[in-house]
């Protein structure tokens, strides 16, 4: 039977570590994409929804999302060069089903 993981479960522990909160949130979402827990093509929740769920200011989530978009755009530009591959697509789903 498949088990659904909520975004909050996927991002568990996101707030630990050094650096500003928006950078830690960006890193946690990026890591979840890399691990395949957030799949390409689906959407992340609206800024206010995620901010409320994580007990953050909306500004923090806005900055994390903006940094993700910039990273994706930068990766897409690098992917045009021979031998380079895009590492992300923004952004994966809120849930991932696993068996």
Rosetta silent file (secondary structure, phi, psi, omega in degrees, C-alpha in Angstrom):
SEQUENCE: XXXXXXXXXXXXXXXXXXXXXXXXXXXXXXXXXXXXXXXXXXXXXXXXXXXXXXXXXXXXXXXXXXXXXXXXXXXXXXXXXXXXXXXXXXXXXXXXXXX
SCORE:     score description
SCORE:     0.000 S_00000001
   1 L     0.000  140.656 -178.297    0.000    0.000    0.000 S_00000001
   2 L   -77.857  147.624  176.628    1.269    3.476   -0.848 S_00000001
   3 E  -118.578  130.739  178.645    2.067    5.986    1.855 S_00000001
   4 E   -93.506  136.618  177.046    1.705    9.718    1.257 S_00000001
   5 E  -109.063  126.935  177.972    4.225   12.078    2.780 S_00000001
   6 L   -76.856  161.209  178.341    3.113   15.613    3.465 S_00000001
   7 H   -58.466  -37.904  179.437    5.373   18.512    2.645 S_00000001
   8 H   -63.031  -37.631  176.069    5.814   19.129    6.356 S_00000001
   9 H   -67.441  -42.180 -179.478    7.102   15.572    6.804 S_00000001
  10 H   -63.136  -37.404 -177.459    9.400   15.948    3.810 S_00000001
  11 L   -91.570    7.885 -178.989   10.801   19.216    5.169 S_00000001
  12 L   -50.985  133.940  179.340   11.187   17.951    8.740 S_00000001
  13 L    83.004    5.731 -176.623   14.325   19.387   10.281 S_00000001
  14 L   -59.518  -30.255 -171.676   14.569   22.199    7.734 S_00000001
  15 L   -83.455   -8.092  179.295   15.122   24.833   10.417 S_00000001
  16 L   -81.356  150.077  178.329   18.257   23.326   11.924 S_00000001
  17 L   111.002  171.612 -177.814   21.615   24.567   10.784 S_00000001
  18 L   -81.465  165.526  174.002   23.330   27.866   10.150 S_00000001
  19 L    98.023  168.950 -179.835   22.202   30.714    7.959 S_00000001
  20 L   -65.453  153.915 -177.652   19.031   32.701    7.439 S_00000001
  21 H   -59.228  -40.987 -178.944   15.718   30.858    7.558 S_00000001
  22 H   -62.227  -37.148  179.593   14.895   31.522    3.909 S_00000001
  23 H   -69.222  -37.910  177.973   18.213   29.953    2.867 S_00000001
  24 H   -67.479  -39.551  177.870   17.601   26.904    5.069 S_00000001
  25 H   -65.241  -45.614  176.419   14.090   26.495    3.658 S_00000001
  26 H   -56.139  -47.180 -178.984   15.413   26.814    0.099 S_00000001
  27 H   -61.908  -38.909 -179.691   18.095   24.215    0.879 S_00000001
  28 H   -67.905  -41.111  177.976   15.527   21.813    2.358 S_00000001
  29 H   -67.071  -43.589  177.881   13.228   22.087   -0.672 S_00000001
  30 H   -59.102  -43.712  179.418   16.212   21.713   -3.006 S_00000001
  31 H   -64.380  -39.147  178.538   17.352   18.614   -1.100 S_00000001
  32 H   -64.597  -36.583  176.171   13.846   17.121   -1.289 S_00000001
  33 H   -65.325  -45.878 -179.678   13.868   17.640   -5.070 S_00000001
  34 H   -61.029  -40.135  179.556   17.295   16.007   -5.322 S_00000001
  35 H   -74.774  -11.220 -178.792   16.118   13.024   -3.229 S_00000001
  36 L    85.080   11.382  178.560   13.050   12.647   -5.442 S_00000001
  37 L   -80.033  -24.799  172.114   10.605   13.414   -2.630 S_00000001
  38 L  -116.256  117.533 -173.335    9.321   16.413   -4.569 S_00000001
  39 L   -92.580  146.706  178.779    8.722   15.479   -8.171 S_00000001
  40 L   -59.216  143.879  172.754    9.066   17.813  -11.152 S_00000001
  41 L   101.666  -22.869  179.034    5.910   19.349  -12.515 S_00000001
  42 L   -94.402  169.152 -175.304    3.770   19.705   -9.415 S_00000001
  43 L  -104.436  148.657  169.126    3.342   22.885   -7.411 S_00000001
  44 L   -80.429  161.357 -179.941    4.456   23.908   -3.974 S_00000001
  45 L   -67.092  160.164  175.531    1.788   25.394   -1.724 S_00000001
  46 L   -56.842  153.322 -177.015    1.050   29.111   -1.829 S_00000001
  47 H   -53.312  -47.760 -177.711    3.436   31.284    0.168 S_00000001
  48 H   -63.726  -38.192 -179.618    0.918   32.131    2.883 S_00000001
  49 H   -64.328  -47.769  179.887   -0.089   28.488    3.326 S_00000001
  50 H   -67.504  -39.984  178.395    3.486   27.291    3.767 S_00000001
  51 H   -59.431  -44.577  178.999    4.354   30.257    5.992 S_00000001
  52 H   -63.204  -44.997 -177.676    1.419   29.458    8.261 S_00000001
  53 H   -64.240  -36.350 -178.309    2.266   25.746    8.370 S_00000001
  54 H   -95.578    0.586 -178.684    5.923   26.381    9.223 S_00000001
  55 L    57.764   50.589  178.832    5.148   29.347   11.511 S_00000001
  56 L  -120.613  165.943  170.391    7.219   31.712    9.385 S_00000001
  57 L   -75.594  152.069  177.205    6.673   35.135    7.953 S_00000001
  58 H   -60.654  -35.323 -179.930    5.429   35.165    4.388 S_00000001
  59 H   -57.545  -38.781  178.670    8.514   37.199    3.482 S_00000001
  60 H   -62.726  -45.308 -179.683   10.748   34.259    4.458 S_00000001
  61 H   -68.928  -39.867  177.429    8.845   31.874    2.195 S_00000001
  62 H   -57.302  -45.504 -179.390    8.740   34.434   -0.639 S_00000001
  63 H   -65.788  -41.582  178.517   12.538   34.741   -0.502 S_00000001
  64 H   -62.118  -45.831  179.144   13.035   30.950   -0.411 S_00000001
  65 H   -63.398  -41.549  179.389   10.719   30.485   -3.421 S_00000001
  66 H   -62.223  -43.302  178.526   12.445   33.341   -5.282 S_00000001
  67 H   -63.385  -37.700  176.555   15.856   31.766   -4.659 S_00000001
  68 H   -62.817  -45.277  178.871   14.518   28.424   -5.936 S_00000001
  69 H   -60.906  -41.458  179.526   13.234   30.068   -9.118 S_00000001
  70 H   -65.961  -39.473  178.760   16.596   31.776   -9.661 S_00000001
  71 H   -64.379  -40.260  178.903   18.463   28.504   -9.109 S_00000001
  72 H   -65.896  -44.166  179.638   16.219   26.755  -11.623 S_00000001
  73 H   -62.509  -41.923  179.220   16.691   29.517  -14.192 S_00000001
  74 H   -64.619  -41.793  178.917   20.447   29.407  -13.683 S_00000001
  75 H   -65.008  -39.771 -179.662   20.486   25.612  -14.024 S_00000001
  76 H   -63.612  -39.441  179.004   18.401   25.795  -17.206 S_00000001
  77 H   -65.778  -43.575  179.184   20.885   28.227  -18.762 S_00000001
  78 H   -66.413  -28.859 -177.078   23.823   25.959  -17.854 S_00000001
  79 H   -67.425  -18.168 -179.565   21.940   22.941  -19.242 S_00000001
  80 L   -70.283  -29.364 -179.235   22.201   24.386  -22.745 S_00000001
  81 L   -70.388  144.455  178.929   25.972   23.797  -22.771 S_00000001
  82 L   -57.560  140.465  177.839   27.128   20.364  -23.987 S_00000001
  83 L    82.326   -2.234  179.907   27.627   17.856  -21.204 S_00000001
  84 L  -105.574  147.009  178.022   25.440   19.760  -18.751 S_00000001
  85 L  -131.820  143.568  176.262   22.090   18.579  -17.468 S_00000001
  86 L   -66.769  134.645 -178.389   19.377   20.407  -15.596 S_00000001
  87 L   -94.454  -28.806 -177.444   19.291   19.240  -11.998 S_00000001
  88 L  -127.136  159.949  160.282   15.925   20.692  -10.985 S_00000001
  89 L  -135.647  136.777 -177.572   12.583   21.572  -12.267 S_00000001
  90 L   -88.579  139.311  -28.220   10.495   23.721  -10.050 S_00000001
  91 L  -123.765  170.704 -178.694    8.941   22.327   -8.090 S_00000001
  92 L   -76.472  177.434 -177.579    7.781   18.950   -6.938 S_00000001
  93 L   -75.518  167.305  175.370    4.446   18.050   -5.466 S_00000001
  94 L   -71.174  -26.456 -178.726    3.375   18.571   -1.937 S_00000001
  95 L  -126.865  152.113  170.761    3.094   14.778   -1.628 S_00000001
  96 E  -130.314  132.131  176.199    5.012   11.800   -2.938 S_00000001
  97 E   -91.112  133.751  175.818    3.577    8.312   -2.994 S_00000001
  98 E  -126.094  155.456  179.473    5.961    5.515   -2.194 S_00000001
  99 L  -109.323    0.000    0.000    5.422    1.785   -2.195 S_00000001
